[in-house]
Amino acid sequence: MKDRTRNVVRTLFIIVISLFLLGFMSNIAWAAINVSEDSLNSSNPQLAISGANQYLLWQNETSGEEDIFFSKSAGGLWSSPENVSSNSGISTNPKIAVDSSGDIHLVWQDDTSGDLEIYYKRYNGTSWSSVEDISDDDRRSVNPSIAVDSSDNPYVVWQSTTSDDTEIYFSKNDGVWSSPANISNNTGDSSYPCAIADSTSKVHVVWVERSSGSSQIAYRRYDTGSWSSTGFISGSAVNADFPKIAVGSNNNPRSTWQEENSGRLEIFYANSTSNGDTWSSSEKVSSNTSNSKHPDIAVDDDGNTHLIWEDHRIASQGLTYRLRNNSGWQLPINITFGYYQTESPSIDVNPQGTFYLAYSQVTDSDREIFFSDTQYGITPGGPNRSVQAGENVSLLFASISSPGYSNVVISVDPPMTAPDDYRFLDEFYFDISTTAGYTGNIFITVPYDESLLAGEETDRVRLIHWTGSVWQDITISQDINNKTVTGQTTSLSGFVLTEGTPRKPQEPFAPVVPPIFPVGLNKLVLVVFSFMLVLCGVLLIRLRQRYYTGSGEVK
């Protein structure tokens, strides 16, 4: 009997531990992953998605030089970073493409031979090919880009400099690499090319064309051995730079770039509905008081355009994500990863429209490469919907009646002075909004910096809400371990972190406790959780029935 009792107790213990781990895992779903994770500086990440697999490429300082590193993930586990250049030279500016067989194609610039050349390498899932020098000339060849067509043939473009000027060169491999061909061929300087291939094996290329004191975004299309004439897609731009290009399932190209506008850098966009024959007028898609730089672009199978760029905002240094779907441009989502500057974003999507990000960020000791699959801003319909709205702010809606997008804009200086007995924790004002239809309570969780506190930390950080006429203390909890504060409200507008003495809210709310499970895990977690609780109860009842009589005596 003792052995049976011990087995039942052991089973109950395992179930309790499983419940604890289930709850813990449900609350770490939004963490970004440090993929490089070493003591050296890593930068310039390049991300590619193929099916359920994610691939990352970046440059890393090693032994006073720089090398190209590679890692892949399937099921959320990233492989140990692998040095794929591994030579005595300086290897930088990597680019990546994945073909229909899942083979990985890499290019980068390298000075191992004594001058800068374009190197190529291929991974077949088991082993790497030998390095090939594609440019192989006495010119200074840099800034490569690679595309793979529907027959898995790679195409590479790059800029090459002579004593006279800088031109864009092109080479393709349908068994062997073709001789590099000058595809810009003009009197000005051409730089920063980017290439993409569509499903009919046409290759679309954009680059920066500088002449007569200004720079434009140039475009050409390669189709079965011939090139279209050069066109310009940036309109009346004076200083356009760093273009990127993507195509959707309809084979129509879209392009984005940064451009000087009204004294600062903004992000612009144009698209074609005729496979590149004609282009729309360029339009500005960023809008803030600081510089927006280095955009990247991806298109999913439904034709939705996903943009990401560096956003050097005064209030927070981070990235901005923006989606363009059948309804047009959605709200820009400002993404902040901690207190350090985030740079060089790379974005890709799977066929279902899930987007993935890679970026470099300074940490306390060095610069690392991070990966994130958080679907920022997306607010799906249904009950208990958790949303990462940007700026490290989390929203939990009691009920979403119609889906939409939620975002946070941080501005400097709240619109009104702090209420009595409260002190603004900093000068930032969180303006939170959504295009989704919602009812009921909204739980808002905001991180805080404990170094800004003048007094004790416990129960002193308060989240207050400007209703349009009065400040309201909406705080319901403070997490001193994770340095966050959570408030409860029924409307969205402006919110400020303060230091103050807890007091009764000016407008009472029903005592609703927020669910602990984030969106995406709700149904599965609750089903498993309920099953385990029921199993626990059944085992306890059987244990009592087996070993105890009705009077409480042991059988």
Secondary structure, 3 states (H helix, E strand, C coil): CHHHHHHHHHHHHHHHHHHHHHHHHHCCCCCCEECCCCCCCEEEEEEEEECCEEEEEEEEEECCEEEEEEEEEECCEECCCEECCCCCCCEEEEEEEECCCCCEEEEEEECCCCCCEEEEEEECCCCECCCEECCCCCCEEEEEEEEECCCCCEEEEEEEECCCCEEEEEEEECCCECCCEECCCCCCEEEEEEEEECCCCCEEEEEEEEECCEEEEEEEEEECCEECCCEECCCCCCEEEEEEEEECCCCCEEEEEEEEECCEEEEEEEECCCCCCCCCCCEECCCCCCCEEEEEEEECCCCCEEEEEEEECCCCEEEEEEEEECCEECCCEEECCCCCCEEEEEEEECCCCCEEEEEEEECCCCEEEEEECCCCCEECCEEEEEEEEECCEEEEEEEEEECEEEEEEEEECCCCCCCCCEEECCCEEEEEEECCEEEEEEEEEEECCHHHCCCCCCCCEEEEEECCCCEEECEEEEECCCCEEEEEECCCCEEEEEEECCCCCCCCCCCCCCCCCCCCCHHHHHHHHHHHHHHHHHHHHHHHHHHECCCCCEC
